[in-house]
Structures are given as structure tokens and as C-alpha cells.
Amino acid sequence: MPHTVTIQSSGHQFTVNDGETVLAAALREGIVIAYGCRHGVCGTCKGRLVSGSVNYGIYQEHAMSEAEKGAGMALFCQAQPLTDLTIQCREIGSAVKGIQIKILPARVVKMQRAAPDVMLIDLKLPAHERLQFLAGQYIDLLLRAGTRRSFSMANAPHDDGVLQLHLRDYGGPFSQYVFGVMKEKDIIRFEGPFGTFFLREESSKPIVLLASGTGFAPIKAMVEHALHTGLTRPMTLYWGCRVRSDLYLHELAEGWHRAGKLRYVPVLSDAPASDRWTGRTGLVHRAVMEDFPDLSGHQVYACGAPLMVDAAHRDFTSKCGLAEDDFFADSFTPSAPTSG
């Protein structure tokens, strides 16, 4: 039977049908709560059960520990109500309301190998279609056998002639397809946009952008959107990679830096002598902490490897004074959970 969910802070109510998750029902009724992967992996949608009970679903332990579960927390992308609920969650404002999630075809119009294991893919929508989205959001590529792969859009909304995706070759079946089979003029289908990783433009706080690997994609979209709209808040971009070739759009970021648009700090964790690297080294989030020992009064947008995002969240909030509500993240997690 359907159950009613009430968000304690706003009083907003919505109905969850049998077999539906709290997140899916909220989005269906136009109420947007913070979320990322939708697979019980990233932990973005984690909130508190004030009253009522749920089936917790399948999720990875790093997204929600047993201690957190015992303390009344739940992942709303997986939780299905067993009773009426009252919840505490991070509710998103009006920015994403009215953005329609669509399933569309797209044509591959350009493939560029930006690094030995990174492919940039430009997708062209049908002439009569347009995708409204926020810089930082992602789409799901719809693959055979009902599988999906999530990729952030690397272009800003104003530059929507094509949708650009940045794909790393991890050696799996989809990577093998992209790097060995996919060709220009191929047609693929996708669904989106998804996610609540986007610039909070109503704030006046300085911005720290933190990327690892292809986590640069949505950060690139955010920067280009900020420059297009004339955002005047100070921005500092940290991009962490293993070796120099992993900084696959290094010249673009350096161009922003030279033009005075932002401060750019590339950081390599495992550069060989042959790279002749003279820049910053070590863990990228540690470089942020060295430069910003006090992050109170800032906003941080972090995207990339889960270990980096988790470490940044932990250390920035516990050691650098960053407010919990000023940390925004998109963790590049596996598409399916492995435990629960």
C-alpha cells in the first residue's frame, strides 16, 4: 500500500507507491532531495528517519555504515517505506525544478583521444530536441541488456550544440567497446539529466573546485558556466592525477589561469622522472589543506575517485572548518552495489 513521507524541515509531503524508493517518489512528485549515483554507492542521499521504518535495500557499506544505520540513517535512493515516514534530508532549492528527465537518441559526432586512456566523445541530439540541464549534472547511457553507464556532461548548458563526455578506459566491456568498436555516426540512447551536483549560484562564498582524473569533466562544465554568466566569486581549481599525461586538458585549465579567470593547481601523485614534473605532488586534497587550512566561509565542489572525495569530505569538515552544507560532491562510483 502507498505510504506518505513528510520532510521535517519543509513540511513537504509526497506519496511512495509499493516497490518505489523514497528518492524516486520524491523526484516523481517534483521534490528534489540531494542525490548522486542512485545505486546505494555514493551516500549523497543519506538522511535520517525521524519516524517510521523502511526496507533499507541494497547498498555498499562505505556509503552507510552499520553504526549510521543504527543511529537512524538511511539511503533514500534505496530505502522503501514500510510505514508512513518523517525524514530529515538535504532538500534542494528551485534550481533543478522544472528540468525534465528525458530519454533521447544521440549521434556520436566526434571522438578524440585526449590521453592514452581518455576519450572525449561529442554527442549530437536530434535537430528538434534540446536537453535542459545544470552544469555538473550527468546522463545515463542506455546499453544493451538494460545496463547503464553514468557520465557527467563536460559542456556548460549554454554550449549545448553537443553533449561532451569524458570516458576513461578501465578495461571493462564498455571501455573495450568505446576504445575499440565505437565510431563516429553511431547512434546511442541516454536518459537524463540526473544529480544535484551543480554550482549554488545564490551564494557569495569563494569556490574551491577539486577534481581527480576524469572528475574534471563536470568541473570543466561548472567553470565554463561560471565564466559565461560572469560569476565574480574567487575560484581555485585543483586537479589531481597520477602522471602528467592524465592531465588531459591541462592547457585549457592553464589558459583559464593565465587569463586571470581562476587559480589552477595541478597535483601529481606518482609522476615518474621522465615527466620532469616541477609542480605540486602528493594527494590533491592535501594540497587544498596546505593552501586553505581554514575553509570556513568557502564552498567546495569535489568530483572523482571515491577515495579522494571521501577523504576530502572527512578532512575538510573535521580539520579545516568547512561547513557540512558547503561540501558538494559527485563520487565516480561503480554502477551497481556489491553488498548490502
N, C-alpha and C positions, 0 to 999 in steps of 0.2 A: 504494500500500500504506500502511497506517497507520504512524504514527511516534510514538515516545514522547518526551514533553517532561518534563524534570526542572527544577524551580525550585531553584536552587542554595542559597538561604538556608534554605529549609524542608525540602528533600528531597521535597516533594510531586511526585508524578508523575501524568500523565494522557496519554491516547491521542488523537491527532489523526487523523481519518479523511481520506481523499482529498477534496480540494476544500474542506476546512474550515480556518478560521483558528485560530491559537493561542488567541485570546481566546474564540472561540465554543466551542472544545473544552473550555477550562478552565471556562467557565460551565456547560456541559452536565454536567460531572462535579462540580460544586459547589465549584470552586476559583475564588475571586474575586480577580482582579488589577485594579489601578486602570484605569478606562476612562471615557470620556465619550461622544463622538459616534458611535463605531463605524464611521466613514466615512473614516478616514485624514486627518482635518482638524484635530482639536484637539491631538493629541500627548500626551494624558494617559496612553495605554497604552504609551508608548515605554519600551523596556528594552534590555538588552544580550544579544547572542548570545555565550555563553561558548564554546560548541562547536556545530558543525553549520551547515547552510546552509538558506536559505529563499527562496521566491519572495516578493519584497517587496510585491507587489500595487500598487494604485493609491493615491496619496496626494498631498497638497499639500506643496510644498517648505517652506512655513513650519512645517509640523508636524514635519518631519525634513529637515535639510539634507544635502547630499551629503557634507559633512565628517563629520557624525554617522554617516551610513550607512557611510562608510569606516572609522570608528572602531569599528564592530561593533554599532551600534544598529539597532533595527527597531521598527516599529509593529505590535504584536501583534494589533490589530484587522484588519490587512490581511495579515500575514505567514502564508504557508502552508509548512509544513516540507517540505524535500526530503530530509532525513535525520533521524535522532534528534537532539534538541536538548537542551542545557543552557542555561538562561537566567537572567538577573538581572532581576527586576521588582519592582514595588511591590505586594506581596500584602496584601489587605485582610483584617482580622480577622473575627470571628464575627458582627458586626452585620448583615451582609447575607445571611448563610447562612440558609437556610430560607425566604427570601422567594420566593414563587412568581411567575414571569412568566406573565401571563395575556393572552388576547385576549378582550375583553369589549365588549358594546354599551353605550352610554350615551345618555341623553336630555338635550338642551340644555334646561335649566330656567330659565336666566336669562342675559340678555346686557346688559351695562352698558358704555356708552362712557365710560370714565374720563378720557379725554383725546381731542382730535380724532382722533388716530391710534392709540389704545389701546383694545382691547375686553377686558373681563373676562367670561369665559364659565364658568358653573357647569354641571357635568355630573352627572347623577344615574344611579347604577348600578341594575341590576335589584334588586328587593327582597331576593332570596335571595343576592346577591353582595356581596363585600367585597374591597377591594384593600388588601393589607398593603404598606406602603412606609415609607421613611425620609424625613424632612423634607430636601428638596433634590433628590430624585430626579425623573426625568422619565418621560413616556409618549410613545409614537409614535401620532399619529392616522393611521389607515389610510385612504388616499384611493383614488380610482379609478385604474385602470391600474397598481396596485401601488405607487404612490408613498406616501411617508411624510413627515410633518412632526413634529418633536420639540418638545415643550413641557414646561417644568418645572411641577410642581404647586405652587401658591401657598398651599395649605392645609396645616396640620400633620396628622400621622397621626391624632391623637385627634379631630380635627374632620373626619371623613370622611363626613359626610352627603352632601356633594357634593365633587367634584374641581373646583378652580378653576384656570383657565388665564388667562394674560395674553398677549394677542396684539397685536403692533404691525403697522400697515398699511404694508407695504413696497412696495405697488403690484403685486405679482405675482398670478398666478391664484388662489392660495389666499386671499390677503388680499382680493381682489375678491369672492370667494365669501363670506367671513366678514362683510365690511362691507356687502355689497350683496344677498346672497341668503339666507344662513343665518338661521333664525328659531327662536324657542323652540318646543319639542316635536319638533324634528328629532332623528333618531337617527344617531349616528356610532359607529364602531368604533375601538378603540385597543388597543395592546399595551404592557405594562409591568408593573412599574416597571423602569427602567434607571438605570445610573450609579452612581458611587461618590463623588458629591458630597454629603456629609452631615456633621453635627457629630460629631467624635470626642469622645464624652462621657466617655471614661475619662481624658482629660487635665484638668489643673487650670490650664492656661495662659490668660491673658486672650485675648479673642477680638476680632479686627478683621474686620468684615463689609464687603465692598466690592462695590457694585453699580453698573452703568451701565444706563440705560434700563429695559427690561423684565427685565433681570437681577435686578431687585428681587424677582421672583416667588419663586424658591427661597429667597432671603434672608429674605423675609417668613415662609415656612414654617419656616425654622430658628429665627427669633426667637420665633414663637408656640409652637413645640415647647419651646424653652428655658424660656420663661415658664411653660408648663404643667407642666413637670417640676421646676420650682423650681431651675433651674441658677443657681448663685451666682457664677460666673466673670464678671468685668467684661466688658462688651460695648460696642464702639463701632461704629456703623453709618455708613458713608459712602455717599451715593447721588449719583452724578454724572449730570447730564443737560445738554442744550444750553440749554433755556429753561425758565421757571418752569412752564409747563403740562405739561412732560414729567414733572414730579414728581407723578404721577397719584394717589398715595396719601400725599401729603405730610402731611396732617392725622393719618393713622394713625401714621406714624413720629414726628411731633411729640408725639402722645399718649403713646407709649412713653417719650419723652424727659422729658416733664413729670412722668410718674409715677415717674421715677427707675429705670426698668427698664433703660435703656441710655443712652448718649450718641449723639445723632443729629447728623450733619454733612452737610447737603445742599450740593452744589457745582455751580454752573452754568458752562459753558464759553463760552457765546455769548449771554448774556442781553441783549436789547435794552433801551434806556432805558425803554420802555413797561412793562417788568416791574417797574421800581422795586426791583430786587434789591439788598439790602444785605448778603447773606451771602457765603460764600466763592465764589471764582471760579477758573477755570483747569482744569487736568487733575485729576481726582478722585484719582488715585493719588499725585499730587504733594502734595495736601492731607494724605494719610496720612503721607507722608515728613516734612512740616513738623511734624506733631504727634507722630510716632513716629520720630525719627531713629535710634533703636535698637529694632529689632523682635525682637532675640534674646529668647527666653523668651515669645514670643507665637505664636498661630496666626492665619493669615489665610485667609479664605474669600472668593474673588473670583468674580463671575459677571457676564457681559455681553459687550460687544463684544470680539472677539479682540484688537484693538489695545490696549485697556485691560488685558485680562488678561495679555497677553504683556509689556507694559511694566511692570506691577506685579510680575510674577514676576522679570523681569530686575533691576529696580532694588531691590526689597525684599531679594533674596538677595545681590546684589553690593554694595549700598551701605548697607543698614540691618541687616545681620547676621541676617536671617531664615533659619532652617534650611530646607533644601530640603524636608524631610519635614513641615514645618509650613505649607506653602503648598498649599491645596486650591482647585481651580478648576473652573468649568464655563463653557467658552467657547461663546458662541452662534454657531456656525459654519454655513455652508451645508450642506444635507443631502446633497450629492453632491460628490466631489472633482473638480477640474478639470485636474489634471496628475498625473504620477507618474514 
